[in-house]
């Protein structure tokens, strides 16, 4: 791996490529569980802490895609007026 990297003028190790592959998979839509399986990790925590480097635009897109609109949030609050929504 190092020899191939040197041929193209990149200083990289197999571990660098492992990180890059994991980050690329995540940023292109693979789930954390899928990446965990590809990397062979027993714990998703390992994958998340070491390999889950999301690009800011990917995180922004997720917030936009999965967030409720203000009117949806108001409706939810009206359905459950006594619900405690503070962080735990």
C-alpha angles and dihedrals in degrees: 000000000000091000092053091047090051091051091059093040099252124130102218142136130210087261091057090054091047090055092045093049092049093048092046092051092050094046091050093054108273113143121246088245091055092050090047089056093046091051093044096236118162092206127049086211090069091051093047098046098043107026110023102099105155122191112241092241090056091053092046090051090051091052091049093045097047105030122105119239118249090255091052090051092050090050090051091050090049091051092052106029096165096045115125108228098177119124118267 
